[in-house]
Amino acid sequence: MKIMHVQSVLPEEDIITLKIKTGESSTKDAISKAVYHYLDCQAEE
């Protein structure tokens, strides 16, 4: 599997909400969890 480093600019409020919804304390883990969740949900459609 090839791994890539990505960056994005998001409002701080969105990051805080994402951390709460994912239950993660770090921004990196919250975004990763959200992306994989999104990909899994799209695969089910």
Sequence and secondary structure as in RCSB ss.txt:
>XXXX:A:sequence
MKIMHVQSVLPEEDIITLKIKTGESSTKDAISKAVYHYLDCQAEE
>XXXX:A:secstr
           HHHHHHHHHHHT SSHHHHHHHHHHHHHHHHHH 
